[in-house]
């Protein structure tokens, strides 16, 4: 577990709010779990990575914060995801913040894609966003409002061609965001897309980042610094808090000025 940032903003309106995060066991999602817990929120998260997720929950249990609830779930199984959301409600109460974060950016080529693979990529990268939102919206309506944050990607804006099913799904997230924002704004439910650039997570560093990639990132970003998970979580905290009460239907890009 990383240390608590000493220079970051504190959001009192997040204290005791119930936050549900998909893909919270590793990468950006794990950092979100940590920092929402440190804000005093009651955090539940799902992931398929049992060991990493259990270790994260147990480590945070040793702090003076509320222990997060880890629920093992393959987000392609919508019934299982809905059951996890119901269990979170029973454990903590109504969910006020949903962060749709789980995704998989494995590379694939146009010529290799089958119908089955295409459907699987949409199940991993888009379908669960809708059904998680569908499940939490009644809870947010009971609370008198809430915040849904959908994690997107700059990849399709850059016309990246190495993962067409992924980029198509990620483009669809922004359409879903605006549709839900328009439908549920009268219930004070805010829905926004949070669009990261190329973030230096362990997965990215292990699989995709090499000297040429670093050079490409530096040449394209206006701010010549590597993006870190905290840079994305900083914006997620703001979007989840009451400080962003009039911000909805937006795609907020945090990429160092690449797009």
SVG drawing of the C-alpha trace seen along z (x, -y; Angstrom):
<svg xmlns="http://www.w3.org/2000/svg" viewBox="-36 -23 50 40">
<polyline fill="none" stroke="black" stroke-width="0.4" points="0.0,0.0 1.3,-3.5 1.5,-6.2 -1.2,-8.8 -0.5,-11.9 0.2,-14.8 -0.5,-17.5 -3.9,-16.3 -7.3,-17.8 -9.7,-16.5 -13.4,-16.2 -15.6,-16.1 -18.7,-15.3 -17.2,-11.9 -17.1,-10.8 -19.4,-7.9 -20.6,-7.8 -20.8,-4.3 -18.6,-3.9 -18.6,-0.9 -15.6,-0.4 -15.2,2.2 -11.6,3.5 -10.4,2.2 -7.8,4.8 -4.9,3.5 -3.7,0.5 -5.7,-2.7 -8.6,-0.9 -6.5,0.1 -5.3,-3.4 -8.9,-4.6 -9.9,-2.1 -7.1,-3.4 -7.8,-7.1 -11.5,-6.8 -11.0,-4.9 -8.7,-7.5 -11.4,-10.1 -13.6,-8.3 -15.8,-6.7 -17.2,-3.2 -15.7,-1.4 -16.7,1.9 -14.9,3.2 -15.0,6.1 -12.1,7.8 -11.1,11.2 -7.6,10.8 -8.2,12.5 -4.8,12.4 -4.1,8.7 -7.6,7.6 -7.5,9.5 -4.1,8.1 -5.3,4.6 -8.4,4.9 -6.5,6.5 -3.8,3.8 -6.4,1.0 -8.1,2.8 -5.0,2.0 -5.7,-1.7 -8.2,-3.8 -10.5,-3.8 -13.5,-1.6 -12.3,1.7 -13.2,1.9 -15.4,4.8 -13.8,7.0 -16.1,9.1 -14.7,11.5 -16.5,11.1 -16.0,11.6 -17.7,8.5 -18.7,10.4 -21.2,12.2 -23.9,9.6 -25.9,11.6 -22.8,11.9 -22.1,8.2 -25.7,7.4 -25.4,9.7 -22.3,7.9 -24.0,4.5 -26.9,5.9 -24.5,7.3 -22.8,3.9 -26.1,2.2 -26.9,4.8 -23.4,4.4 -22.9,0.6 -26.2,-1.0 -27.3,-2.7 -24.5,-3.3 -23.8,-7.0 -20.8,-6.7 -20.3,-4.2 -16.9,-4.0 -17.0,-1.9 -13.3,-1.2 -12.8,2.5 -11.4,3.0 -8.8,5.0 -6.7,3.4 -5.1,6.5 -3.9,5.9 -5.6,7.6 -5.7,7.1 -8.6,6.5 -7.8,9.6 -7.8,11.9 -11.1,10.9 -13.9,13.4 -17.5,12.8 -16.9,14.5 -13.8,12.3 -15.6,9.1 -18.5,9.9 -16.1,10.8 -14.3,7.5 -17.6,5.6 -18.5,7.7 -15.2,6.7 -15.0,3.1 -18.6,1.7 -21.6,3.9 -21.0,4.0 -20.9,0.2 -24.5,0.0 -25.8,2.8 -23.8,1.5 -25.4,-1.9 -28.8,-0.3 -28.5,1.4 -27.3,-1.6 -29.5,-4.3 -32.5,-3.3 -30.3,-3.5 -29.0,-7.0 -32.6,-8.1 -33.4,-7.1 -30.4,-9.1 -31.5,-12.2 -28.5,-12.1 -25.2,-10.5 -22.3,-10.3 -21.4,-7.8 -17.9,-7.9 -17.1,-5.9 -13.5,-5.4 -12.8,-5.8 -9.6,-6.1 -7.9,-8.5 -6.9,-5.5 -9.8,-5.9 -9.2,-9.6 -5.6,-8.9 -6.8,-6.5 -4.8,-3.7 -5.3,-0.6 -3.9,2.2 -7.1,3.0 -10.2,2.1 -12.7,3.9 -11.3,2.1 -11.3,-1.3 -14.8,-0.9 -16.1,0.1 -14.3,-2.8 -15.8,-5.3 -19.2,-3.9 -18.7,-4.7 -18.9,-8.4 -22.2,-7.9 -23.6,-6.0 -22.4,-8.7 -24.3,-11.4 -27.4,-9.3 -27.6,-8.5 -26.7,-12.1 -29.6,-13.4 -32.0,-10.9 -31.2,-11.1 -30.1,-14.7 -33.5,-15.6 -32.7,-13.1 -29.4,-14.9 -27.5,-11.9 -24.3,-13.2 -22.7,-11.0 -19.3,-11.8 -16.6,-10.1 -13.1,-10.3 -10.6,-9.8 -7.0,-8.9 -4.0,-9.2 -1.2,-6.7 -0.9,-6.0 2.2,-4.3 0.6,-1.4 2.5,1.9 0.6,3.6 1.4,0.9 5.1,0.9 5.3,4.6 3.5,5.1 3.6,2.1 6.0,-0.6 9.5,-0.5 12.0,-3.3 10.1,-4.1 6.8,-4.4 8.3,-6.7 9.7,-8.9 6.3,-8.9 4.4,-9.9 6.9,-12.7 6.7,-14.1 2.9,-14.2 2.1,-15.3 2.2,-19.1 3.3,-18.4 6.4,-16.3 5.9,-14.2 4.7,-10.6 1.0,-10.2 0.6,-8.4 -2.5,-6.7 -2.9,-9.5 -3.4,-12.0 -6.5,-10.1 -7.7,-9.5 -7.4,-13.2 -10.1,-13.9 -12.2,-10.9 -12.4,-12.2 -13.5,-15.6 -16.2,-14.1 -17.5,-12.0 -17.7,-14.8 -20.4,-17.4 -17.8,-20.0 -18.7,-19.0 -22.5,-19.2 -23.2,-21.0 -20.8,-19.0 -22.4,-16.2 -22.5,-14.7 -18.9,-15.6 -15.8,-13.8 -12.9,-15.0 -9.5,-14.2 -6.5,-13.8 -3.6,-13.1 -1.0,-15.8 -2.4,-17.6 -2.0,-14.9 -5.5,-15.0"/>
</svg>
